[in-house]
Amino acid sequence: MRDSYIRRSLEPVIKRAVSEFPAVILTGPRQSGKTTLLQSLFHNKCGYVSLDAPDVRAAARNDPRGFLAMYPAPVIFDEVQNAPDLLPYIREKIDARRQEKGQYLLTGSQNLLLTEKVSESLAGRAAVLRLLPLTRREISGEPEKPFPWERSPGSPGKQSPGSKNIWEGFIRGNYPELVADPKRDASLWHASYVQTYLERDVRTLRQVGDLTQFQNFLRAIAARSAQLVSLTDLSRDVGVALNTAKSWLSVLEASFQVIVLRPWYANKGKRLVKTPKVYFTDVGTLCYLTGLKDPGHASSGPMGGHIMETAVVSEVYKTLAHRGEEPNLYFWRTSSGTEVDLVLEAGNHLVPVEIKLSATPRAAFGDSIRVFRNEYPGRALPGYVVHPGEIRLPLGPGVSALPLEEL
């Protein structure tokens, strides 16, 4: 396991959580590396039980106290959403030894079910963390790499090798199995992943009668990645009711397949009622669902800009989640159409980021960032134009061009 193990940014966060809480719950999509991470860190200290097998699930459901006696703490329970009725009995065990930390390490791939059950059973007793597909900094062996706006002035980030292969990486995506084994057929892997996800998670979370129609919905969302998504238009195009479209989008978000970004407004209530933008968490899943297998076609085709934007937004989102932080990410758009692709809320400050497909940055690329900074003086920090090339240079006051590899 250690030979192909990729170090994750979440490791110090999990270790700290285990030292402070009786239970730690690690959520994230299937195949994001949750089990591998926990076993890598705690295999010498904890037992391990997978609740995926039907007979094991049945044992946990039929006799939870006997099950917990058979597998005493400290223990890792994998895919605990398969036996949610076990959680009240885990609480019983924790309360008997409340001062003992790191008793139960639980993983789960369905946020909707887990959040509800954890709130009922383990409130105040468990830390909840997320592990998503690999970030670029984890792949390059720099899991602690800070963002450019967090670095001291004059210290550019180390450029990772292989920047010419950015688009090949986009096609493959960032799931650990594909990154660890470059010979693995990415298209076959994603086909299997999507099918498994449809059959298992969707049917568990929502009663979906027609999986083919849901798959059409999934591909329609992919075609709109990094764009404003009107659920009214989407439901009409797919041929489902508006409430069904809302429900299915919540399924995708709850199972960590998509990220929903709201527009930035100083008035928080106003953000919730405006049209959002939707991004796929893994850019490889996006490329598969849109039928893109060739890096050249991906970069030069009509989806090129959307793929690049999805890659940047997901990188920032995953990096923050892997620090144990809530990713407060937005986009900004004025009534006249001026738009900043990504606005990061960092404490009381705002970091504006534009994302461009061209590897030759120009001063005009930073115009919308300058408008944003004028709109929020004092709060808006210097902004960045992220691009797929290798050039880092100033684009005028308060704006810098930044290669994706340095993000």
C-alpha positions in Angstrom: 0.0 0.0 0.0 2.8 2.4 0.9 4.6 1.9 -2.4 1.8 3.6 -4.4 0.4 5.7 -1.6 0.0 9.4 -2.4 0.3 11.7 0.5 -2.9 13.7 1.2 -3.2 17.2 2.5 -5.9 16.0 5.0 -3.4 13.8 6.9 -2.5 16.3 9.7 -6.1 17.4 10.0 -7.3 13.8 10.5 -4.5 13.1 13.1 -5.5 16.2 15.0 -9.2 15.3 14.9 -8.4 11.7 16.1 -6.6 13.2 19.1 -9.5 15.6 19.9 -12.7 13.6 19.2 -14.0 10.2 20.2 -15.1 9.7 16.6 -14.1 10.9 13.2 -16.2 10.6 10.1 -14.5 10.9 6.7 -16.9 11.5 3.9 -16.3 11.8 0.1 -17.2 10.2 -3.2 -16.5 6.5 -3.8 -12.9 5.8 -4.8 -11.5 9.1 -3.5 -9.1 7.2 -1.2 -10.9 7.3 2.2 -10.1 3.7 3.2 -6.6 3.9 1.9 -5.9 7.1 3.9 -7.3 5.8 7.2 -5.6 2.4 6.9 -2.3 4.1 5.9 -2.4 6.3 9.0 -3.9 3.9 11.6 -3.5 0.3 10.4 -1.2 -0.4 13.4 -3.7 1.1 15.9 -7.2 0.2 14.6 -9.1 -2.8 13.5 -11.0 -2.6 10.1 -14.4 -3.7 9.1 -16.2 -3.0 5.7 -19.9 -2.6 5.9 -20.3 -3.1 2.1 -20.7 -6.8 2.4 -24.4 -7.9 2.8 -23.6 -10.4 5.6 -21.6 -7.9 7.6 -24.4 -5.3 7.2 -27.0 -7.8 8.4 -24.9 -8.6 11.5 -24.6 -4.9 12.3 -28.3 -4.3 11.9 -29.6 -7.4 13.6 -27.4 -7.2 16.7 -25.6 -3.9 16.9 -24.4 -4.3 20.5 -23.0 -7.8 19.7 -21.4 -6.4 16.5 -19.6 -3.6 18.4 -18.5 -6.1 21.1 -17.0 -8.3 18.3 -15.2 -5.3 16.8 -14.1 -3.2 19.8 -12.6 0.3 19.6 -10.4 1.6 18.2 -11.8 0.5 14.9 -12.4 1.7 11.3 -15.9 1.1 10.0 -15.9 1.6 6.3 -19.1 2.8 4.4 -21.0 3.3 7.6 -24.0 4.7 5.7 -24.9 1.1 4.9 -25.7 0.5 8.5 -26.9 3.8 9.9 -28.7 2.2 12.8 -25.3 1.4 14.2 -24.6 5.0 15.0 -26.8 5.3 18.2 -25.0 2.3 19.6 -21.6 3.8 18.7 -22.8 6.8 20.7 -23.6 4.5 23.6 -20.1 3.1 23.5 -18.5 6.6 23.3 -20.5 8.0 26.2 -19.3 5.1 28.4 -15.7 6.3 27.8 -16.3 9.9 26.7 -12.7 11.1 27.5 -11.1 8.5 25.3 -10.3 9.9 21.9 -10.1 8.2 18.5 -12.4 5.3 19.3 -14.3 5.1 16.0 -13.1 6.1 12.5 -16.0 6.0 10.1 -16.1 6.5 6.3 -19.1 7.2 4.1 -19.8 8.2 0.5 -23.3 9.6 0.9 -23.3 13.0 2.6 -27.1 13.3 2.6 -27.7 10.2 4.7 -24.7 10.6 6.9 -25.3 14.2 7.8 -28.8 13.4 9.0 -27.8 10.4 11.1 -24.7 12.1 12.5 -26.7 15.1 13.7 -29.1 12.7 15.4 -26.6 10.4 17.0 -23.1 11.8 17.2 -23.5 15.6 17.6 -20.6 16.9 19.6 -18.9 13.6 19.6 -17.5 13.4 16.0 -15.4 15.5 13.7 -16.7 15.4 10.1 -14.1 15.7 7.3 -14.2 15.4 3.5 -11.8 13.6 1.2 -12.3 14.4 -2.5 -10.3 13.3 -5.5 -6.6 14.2 -5.6 -5.5 17.9 -5.9 -2.7 18.8 -8.2 -0.5 19.7 -5.3 -1.1 16.2 -3.8 -0.2 14.6 -7.2 3.0 16.6 -7.5 4.0 15.6 -3.9 3.4 19.1 -2.4 0.3 18.5 -0.3 1.1 21.5 2.0 1.6 23.9 -0.8 0.0 27.3 0.0 -2.1 29.3 -2.4 -0.3 32.2 -4.1 -2.2 34.8 -2.0 -1.0 33.0 1.1 2.7 33.2 0.2 5.1 35.9 1.2 5.7 38.5 -1.6 8.5 37.5 -4.0 8.2 33.8 -3.4 6.5 32.2 -6.4 5.4 28.6 -6.0 7.5 25.8 -7.3 6.4 24.8 -10.7 5.4 21.2 -10.9 6.9 19.0 -13.7 4.7 18.0 -16.6 2.9 21.2 -17.3 2.7 20.3 -21.0 0.6 17.3 -20.0 -2.1 19.4 -18.3 -4.8 18.4 -20.8 -3.9 14.7 -20.6 -4.3 15.0 -16.9 -7.7 16.7 -17.4 -8.9 13.7 -19.5 -7.8 11.1 -16.9 -9.0 13.0 -13.9 -7.8 12.9 -10.3 -9.1 9.7 -8.8 -6.2 7.9 -7.0 -6.5 4.7 -9.0 -6.0 6.5 -12.3 -3.2 8.6 -11.0 -1.3 5.7 -9.3 -1.6 3.6 -12.5 -0.9 5.6 -15.6 -1.5 2.5 -17.8 -5.1 2.1 -16.6 -7.7 2.8 -19.3 -9.3 6.1 -18.1 -12.3 5.8 -20.3 -13.2 2.3 -19.1 -12.6 3.3 -15.5 -14.9 6.3 -15.7 -17.6 4.3 -17.5 -17.5 1.7 -14.7 -17.5 4.4 -12.1 -20.5 6.3 -13.5 -22.5 3.0 -13.9 -21.7 1.9 -10.3 -22.5 5.3 -9.0 -25.9 5.3 -10.8 -26.8 1.9 -9.6 -25.8 2.2 -6.0 -25.8 5.8 -4.8 -28.7 7.2 -6.8 -31.1 4.4 -5.9 -30.1 4.7 -2.2 -30.5 8.4 -2.0 -33.6 8.9 -4.2 -36.1 6.6 -5.8 -35.1 7.0 -9.5 -37.4 5.0 -11.6 -35.6 5.6 -14.9 -31.8 5.4 -14.7 -31.5 6.2 -18.4 -33.3 9.5 -17.9 -31.1 10.3 -14.9 -28.0 9.5 -17.0 -29.3 12.0 -19.6 -29.7 14.5 -16.7 -26.1 13.8 -15.6 -24.8 14.4 -19.2 -26.9 17.6 -19.5 -25.3 18.9 -16.3 -21.9 18.0 -17.6 -22.6 20.0 -20.8 -23.4 23.0 -18.6 -20.4 22.7 -16.2 -18.9 26.1 -15.4 -22.0 27.8 -16.7 -25.1 29.4 -15.1 -27.6 26.6 -14.7 -31.3 27.4 -14.9 -33.1 24.3 -13.5 -36.2 25.4 -15.3 -34.5 25.2 -18.7 -32.6 22.1 -17.7 -35.8 20.2 -16.6 -37.5 21.2 -19.9 -34.5 20.0 -22.0 -34.3 16.7 -20.2 -38.0 16.2 -20.0 -38.5 15.9 -16.2 -40.4 18.0 -13.7 -38.7 21.0 -12.1 -38.8 19.4 -8.6 -37.3 16.2 -10.0 -34.4 18.3 -11.5 -33.9 20.0 -8.1 -33.9 16.6 -6.4 -31.5 15.0 -8.8 -29.1 18.0 -8.5 -29.2 17.6 -4.7 -28.3 13.9 -5.2 -25.2 14.9 -7.3 -24.1 17.4 -4.7 -24.8 15.1 -1.8 -22.7 12.3 -3.4 -19.8 14.8 -4.0 -20.1 14.6 -7.8 -20.7 18.4 -8.3 -19.9 21.7 -6.7 -22.6 24.4 -6.7 -21.3 27.9 -6.6 -23.6 30.9 -5.7 -23.0 34.4 -6.9 -21.2 36.8 -4.5 -23.3 39.5 -2.8 -22.5 41.4 0.4 -26.1 40.5 1.4 -25.9 36.7 2.1 -29.6 36.2 1.7 -29.5 37.5 -1.8 -26.9 34.8 -2.8 -29.4 32.0 -2.2 -32.1 33.1 -4.6 -29.9 33.8 -7.7 -29.0 31.3 -10.5 -25.9 29.2 -9.5 -23.1 27.7 -11.5 -22.4 24.0 -11.3 -18.9 22.4 -11.6 -17.9 18.7 -11.6 -15.7 17.8 -8.6 -13.5 15.7 -10.9 -12.6 17.1 -14.4 -12.0 13.6 -15.7 -15.7 12.7 -15.0 -16.7 15.8 -16.8 -14.6 14.9 -19.9 -16.0 11.4 -19.9 -19.6 12.5 -19.7 -19.1 15.0 -22.5 -17.4 12.3 -24.7 -13.9 13.8 -24.7 -11.1 11.4 -24.9 -8.4 13.3 -26.8 -6.4 16.1 -25.1 -6.3 18.1 -28.4 -10.0 18.0 -28.9 -10.6 18.9 -25.3 -8.4 22.0 -25.4 -9.5 23.3 -28.7 -13.1 22.4 -28.7 -16.2 24.3 -27.4 -15.8 22.8 -23.9 -12.1 23.9 -23.5 -12.8 27.0 -21.5 -15.4 25.2 -19.3 -12.9 22.3 -18.6 -10.2 24.7 -17.7 -12.5 26.6 -15.3 -13.8 23.4 -13.8 -10.2 22.3 -13.1 -9.3 25.5 -11.3 -12.5 25.8 -9.3 -12.3 22.1 -8.2 -8.6 22.5 -7.3 -9.3 25.4 -5.0 -12.4 23.7 -3.5 -10.6 20.4 -2.9 -7.6 22.1 -1.4 -9.7 24.0 1.1 -11.7 20.9 2.0 -8.6 18.9 2.5 -7.4 21.4 5.1 -10.6 20.8 7.0 -12.0 24.2 6.0 -15.4 25.1 4.6 -14.7 26.3 1.0 -16.4 29.7 0.8 -16.3 30.1 -3.0 -18.5 32.2 -5.2 -18.6 33.9 -8.6 -19.3 37.6 -9.3 -21.5 38.9 -12.0 -22.9 42.4 -12.6 -26.2 43.3 -14.4 -24.1 44.6 -17.3 -22.4 41.2 -17.7 -19.0 41.9 -16.1 -18.0 38.6 -14.4 -15.2 37.3 -12.1 -15.1 33.5 -12.4 -14.1 32.7 -8.8 -14.2 34.8 -5.6 -12.7 33.2 -2.5 -13.8 34.5 0.8 -10.7 34.4 3.0 -11.6 35.7 6.5 -12.7 39.3 5.9 -10.9 39.5 2.5 -11.9 38.5 -1.0 -9.6 37.0 -3.6 -10.8 37.4 -7.2 -9.6 34.8 -9.8 -10.2 34.9 -13.5 -9.6 31.7 -15.5 -8.5 31.8 -19.2 -8.0 29.2 -21.8 -5.2 31.1 -23.6 -1.6 30.4 -22.5 -0.7 34.0 -23.6 -2.0 36.3 -20.9 -2.9 39.9 -21.8 -3.6 43.0 -19.7 -7.2 43.0 -20.8 -7.7 39.6 -19.1 -7.6 41.4 -15.7 -10.3 44.0 -16.5 -13.1 42.3 -14.6 -10.8 41.9 -11.6 -10.0 45.6 -11.5 -13.8 46.4 -11.7 -14.3 44.0 -8.8 -11.6 45.5 -6.7 -13.0 49.0 -7.3 -16.4 47.7 -6.1 -15.0 46.3 -2.9 -12.0 48.5 -1.9 -10.3 47.4 1.3 -11.8 43.9 1.1 -10.6 42.7 -2.3 -7.0 41.5 -2.4 -4.9 41.5 -5.5 -6.4 39.1 -8.1 -5.0 36.4 -10.4 -5.6 35.4 -14.0 -5.0 31.6 -14.0 -4.0 30.1 -17.4 -2.6 26.8 -18.7 0.7 28.2 -19.9 4.0 28.8 -18.0 4.2 32.6 -17.8 3.9 34.5 -14.5 3.8 38.2 -14.9 2.0 41.4 -13.7 -1.1 42.5 -15.8 -1.4 45.9 -14.3 -2.0 47.2 -10.7 -3.5 44.5 -8.5 -3.6 41.7 -11.1 -1.1 38.9 -11.9 -1.1 36.2 -14.5 -0.6 32.8 -12.9 0.2 29.4 -14.5 -2.2 26.7 -13.3 0.8 24.7 -12.1 1.6 27.5 -9.6 -2.0 27.7 -8.2 
